[in-house]
Amino acid sequence: MKTEKKKSKKIKQDILILILILFITIIVILSFPDKKEKIITNGWNFFIEMISILPAVMILTGLFNVFISKENIVKYLGKAAGLKAIMFGIIMGSLPTGPLYVAFPLAAALLKKGARISCIIAFLSAWACIKIPQEMVEIQFLGIKFMALRLVLTIIFVIIMGLIIEKLIERRGTNI
Amino acid sequence: MNKTAIFINAFAFLCLIIAFLKNKEKTKQALKIAVKSFVRILPTIIIIIMLIGLLMGLVPQKHISKIIGEQAGIMGVIIVAIMGTFLHIPSLISFPLAASLLKNGASLTSVAVFITTLTMIGIVTLPLEIKILGKKMAILRNLLSFIIAIIIGIIIGAIL
């Protein structure tokens, strides 16, 4: 109930900002008529690019949300070991969708189950920035080369980061 | 529609059919979530798109490239990294925003750093992260994410 209220408040807030920006845009266009065409064409082009993929992205998000159960993720990840566990963490983190704060309790559950810290960091980072529907939006706007390179680099560095954090935390004892 | 858009739509359609054959009820539920999140994100998308229009129409290219372009150097990269850290906008929307900055003179490095810090680091969610995962882990994760975002950006700028 509380979150529903929060959500509707957030939507109201968004619409308020939308009206404000619309107002500003109209004023700007009226006061700089020579910029009118540039502003409208640019905005319109981006709108078309976005709207041509947005429904598909949302459908994929919805499907991942429903078909990938969060309990299973915790179950599988709690058992995995070694470097495999880290890779597994990345894959598992990249599948379901939802805001990052949904992943925190899952990560805490994994920690309790005895999963490696590096695996949990990999899981959280993948949840935050590797999402299949989002990668598609990235291809649409920034090109496949950019997306692929950023993805590969992110995976590599997330693994390194996970190992570093694991070392740092374990060396200072396990009181986290 | 460009090739990418066609591919994405085809992929989503294919997944939808497979899901529907597997489990009708769950698929219906997924579509409901899809419609809801579409409606929820639409105002934000229109806001960002109008901002992009204004940005591209009003701010001359040389200003953008001076602040976050090739010649801005490491300071420009740090500025976008901090921007990405504190801004709290859905990552979905960061891509058109990044593309518009890129078209207007931002460097590839800045754009990659911006997207990476925006998605990986959450200042808004940090208190919750600390509460659930502990101070050490949460702060280390966010801090190191900031550093690796910059490294990733620099490598992307060097390769592409």
Interface residues (C-beta under 8 A of the other chain):
Chain A: K7 K10 I11 D14 I15 I17 L18 I21 L22 I24 T25 V28 F32 K35 K36 K38 I39 I40 N42 G43 W44 F46 F47 E49 M50 S52 I53 L54 P55 A56 V57 M58 I59 L60 T61 G62 L63 N65 V66 F67 P99 L100 Y101 F104 P105 A107 A108 L111 I117 I120 I121 L124 S125 A128 C129 K131 P133 Q134 M136 V137 E138 I139 Q140 F141 L142 I144 K145 F146 L149 R150 L153 T154 F157 V158 I160 M161 I164 I165 L168 I169 R172 I176
Chain B: M1 N2 T4 A5 I8 N9 F11 A12 F13 C15 L16 A19 K22 N23 K26 T27 Q29 A30 L31 K32 I33 A34 V35 S37 F38 R40 I41 P43 T44 I45 I46 I47 I49 M50 L51 I52 G53 L54 M56 G57 L58 S91 L92 F95 P96 A98 A99 S100 L102 L108 V111 A112 I115 T116 T119 M120 G122 T125 L128 E129 I132 L133 G134 K136 M137 L140 R141 L144 S145 I148 I151 I152 I155 I156 I159 L160
